[in-house]
Amino acid sequence: MRRGFPLALVLCALPLFLAAACGDDATKTSSAATSKATGAAPTILAADPKPAPLLDGPASKYSILLDDVGLNAFITDIPNTFQFDAKTYGKTTAFPAGKGEGMLGGWSYLGGYQASMKPEGRDTAILNGSFEIRVETHLFKTADNAKSAYDYFVGVIKANPAAQAVTTTSVGNESTTTKAVNGKIRNTTIDAAYHQIIFRRGNMVAVVLTYGADPFMKVDYVRELASIVDNKALGKAQSIAPTPTSNYTPPASSSATTSPKAGTPAASPTAAR
């Protein structure tokens, strides 16, 4: 049976606060990934006519590294960090059962990568304002192929009532941002919040997800992470393919491009296996 990854990007209705004061430690942990985004004025999401580069592989070159968010703030979630091909990605719940590989083939899918990170301190850090990160980068043969995939993913997101549209500054050539409050932080009564951005830049589709305690989470955090990915695609930041963590085979439930249905209890991104 295919299990859905809790609140991941592509199935959320775009698909992801009230910001509470954080302690010094929490502020330091979060600021590594949000230094440029805080204070950005929200604007209406719109298509961006800026460059649409034809990016080469591997897709991992455009993902998030620990160096991007702070070596002392986050650690790699190894079981949820891996490469995708059409076969493995097609089996995730981002697609109808048995149809994903064919759909990706029709879009001339070149491959993808998922990077996952946990905060140092795990749940204690999350309860103090930090968060978990999941980033997917997917490459297609052409920008038109990526556009078709992006439009499909956004359609799936909008069909999920668990996620609500959020307004922030646009990313890439086009982007969609959502927030979902679903389930509780592990072993607490505090609501869990998932923010996610899906965007296209040229022939790349990227999905960025954050998971944290609702009273602390802001859309700024996921927006800044998406900006890091976009800057690598634009050549504004150095793009380095990370060393593979393992030959771990991703389960069908692992993609950040899936999400829970409304009313379904959710675990954290790293709790799904």
CORWO-V346896 format. One record per residue. N is the residue number from 1. RES is the residue in three letters. D_LAST is the distance of its C-alpha to the last C-alpha in whole Angstrom. Layout:
{{N & RES & D_LAST} {N & RES & D_LAST}}
//
This chain:
{{1 & MET & 13} {2 & ARG & 11} {3 & ARG & 9} {4 & GLY & 10} {5 & PHE & 8} {6 & PRO & 10} {7 & LEU & 14} {8 & ALA & 13} {9 & LEU & 16} {10 & VAL & 18} {11 & LEU & 18} {12 & CYS & 19} {13 & ALA & 23} {14 & LEU & 24} {15 & PRO & 20} {16 & LEU & 21} {17 & PHE & 29} {18 & LEU & 31} {19 & ALA & 30} {20 & ALA & 31} {21 & ALA & 33} {22 & CYS & 31} {23 & GLY & 32} {24 & ASP & 33} {25 & ASP & 30} {26 & ALA & 27} {27 & THR & 30} {28 & LYS & 30} {29 & THR & 26} {30 & SER & 26} {31 & SER & 29} {32 & ALA & 28} {33 & ALA & 26} {34 & THR & 28} {35 & SER & 32} {36 & LYS & 33} {37 & ALA & 31} {38 & THR & 33} {39 & GLY & 36} {40 & ALA & 35} {41 & ALA & 37} {42 & PRO & 35} {43 & THR & 36} {44 & ILE & 36} {45 & LEU & 33} {46 & ALA & 35} {47 & ALA & 35} {48 & ASP & 36} {49 & PRO & 39} {50 & LYS & 38} {51 & PRO & 37} {52 & ALA & 35} {53 & PRO & 34} {54 & LEU & 33} {55 & LEU & 31} {56 & ASP & 30} {57 & GLY & 27} {58 & PRO & 25} {59 & ALA & 23} {60 & SER & 21} {61 & LYS & 25} {62 & TYR & 24} {63 & SER & 21} {64 & ILE & 21} {65 & LEU & 22} {66 & LEU & 22} {67 & ASP & 26} {68 & ASP & 26} {69 & VAL & 24} {70 & GLY & 26} {71 & LEU & 25} {72 & ASN & 26} {73 & ALA & 24} {74 & PHE & 20} {75 & ILE & 18} {76 & THR & 16} {77 & ASP & 12} {78 & ILE & 12} {79 & PRO & 8} {80 & ASN & 8} {81 & THR & 12} {82 & PHE & 13} {83 & GLN & 16} {84 & PHE & 16} {85 & ASP & 19} {86 & ALA & 20} {87 & LYS & 18} {88 & THR & 14} {89 & TYR & 15} {90 & GLY & 17} {91 & LYS & 14} {92 & THR & 12} {93 & THR & 13} {94 & ALA & 16} {95 & PHE & 18} {96 & PRO & 20} {97 & ALA & 18} {98 & GLY & 20} {99 & LYS & 22} {100 & GLY & 20} {101 & GLU & 21} {102 & GLY & 24} {103 & MET & 24} {104 & LEU & 23} {105 & GLY & 26} {106 & GLY & 28} {107 & TRP & 28} {108 & SER & 28} {109 & TYR & 25} {110 & LEU & 25} {111 & GLY & 21} {112 & GLY & 19} {113 & TYR & 17} {114 & GLN & 14} {115 & ALA & 15} {116 & SER & 13} {117 & MET & 15} {118 & LYS & 15} {119 & PRO & 18} {120 & GLU & 20} {121 & GLY & 21} {122 & ARG & 17} {123 & ASP & 18} {124 & THR & 21} {125 & ALA & 22} {126 & ILE & 20} {127 & LEU & 23} {128 & ASN & 25} {129 & GLY & 24} {130 & SER & 22} {131 & PHE & 19} {132 & GLU & 15} {133 & ILE & 16} {134 & ARG & 14} {135 & VAL & 16} {136 & GLU & 17} {137 & THR & 20} {138 & HIS & 21} {139 & LEU & 24} {140 & PHE & 27} {141 & LYS & 30} {142 & THR & 32} {143 & ALA & 32} {144 & ASP & 33} {145 & ASN & 30} {146 & ALA & 28} {147 & LYS & 30} {148 & SER & 29} {149 & ALA & 25} {150 & TYR & 25} {151 & ASP & 28} {152 & TYR & 25} {153 & PHE & 22} {154 & VAL & 24} {155 & GLY & 26} {156 & VAL & 22} {157 & ILE & 22} {158 & LYS & 25} {159 & ALA & 24} {160 & ASN & 22} {161 & PRO & 24} {162 & ALA & 21} {163 & ALA & 22} {164 & GLN & 25} {165 & ALA & 27} {166 & VAL & 28} {167 & THR & 31} {168 & THR & 31} {169 & THR & 33} {170 & SER & 32} {171 & VAL & 30} {172 & GLY & 31} {173 & ASN & 33} {174 & GLU & 31} {175 & SER & 28} {176 & THR & 26} {177 & THR & 25} {178 & THR & 23} {179 & LYS & 22} {180 & ALA & 21} {181 & VAL & 21} {182 & ASN & 18} {183 & GLY & 17} {184 & LYS & 18} {185 & ILE & 17} {186 & ARG & 16} {187 & ASN & 18} {188 & THR & 21} {189 & THR & 23} {190 & ILE & 23} {191 & ASP & 21} {192 & ALA & 18} {193 & ALA & 20} {194 & TYR & 18} {195 & HIS & 20} {196 & GLN & 20} {197 & ILE & 22} {198 & ILE & 22} {199 & PHE & 25} {200 & ARG & 27} {201 & ARG & 30} {202 & GLY & 32} {203 & ASN & 29} {204 & MET & 26} {205 & VAL & 24} {206 & ALA & 22} {207 & VAL & 19} {208 & VAL & 19} {209 & LEU & 17} {210 & THR & 17} {211 & TYR & 16} {212 & GLY & 19} {213 & ALA & 21} {214 & ASP & 23} {215 & PRO & 27} {216 & PHE & 26} {217 & MET & 24} {218 & LYS & 26} {219 & VAL & 26} {220 & ASP & 28} {221 & TYR & 25} {222 & VAL & 23} {223 & ARG & 26} {224 & GLU & 27} {225 & LEU & 24} {226 & ALA & 24} {227 & SER & 28} {228 & ILE & 27} {229 & VAL & 25} {230 & ASP & 28} {231 & ASN & 31} {232 & LYS & 29} {233 & ALA & 30} {234 & LEU & 33} {235 & GLY & 34} {236 & LYS & 35} {237 & ALA & 32} {238 & GLN & 32} {239 & SER & 29} {240 & ILE & 27} {241 & ALA & 25} {242 & PRO & 22} {243 & THR & 22} {244 & PRO & 19} {245 & THR & 17} {246 & SER & 16} {247 & ASN & 15} {248 & TYR & 12} {249 & THR & 11} {250 & PRO & 9} {251 & PRO & 7} {252 & ALA & 9} {253 & SER & 7} {254 & SER & 7} {255 & SER & 10} {256 & ALA & 12} {257 & THR & 15} {258 & THR & 13} {259 & SER & 14} {260 & PRO & 14} {261 & LYS & 18} {262 & ALA & 21} {263 & GLY & 21} {264 & THR & 17} {265 & PRO & 16} {266 & ALA & 13} {267 & ALA & 11} {268 & SER & 11} {269 & PRO & 9} {270 & THR & 8} {271 & ALA & 6} {272 & ALA & 4} {273 & ARG & 0}}
//
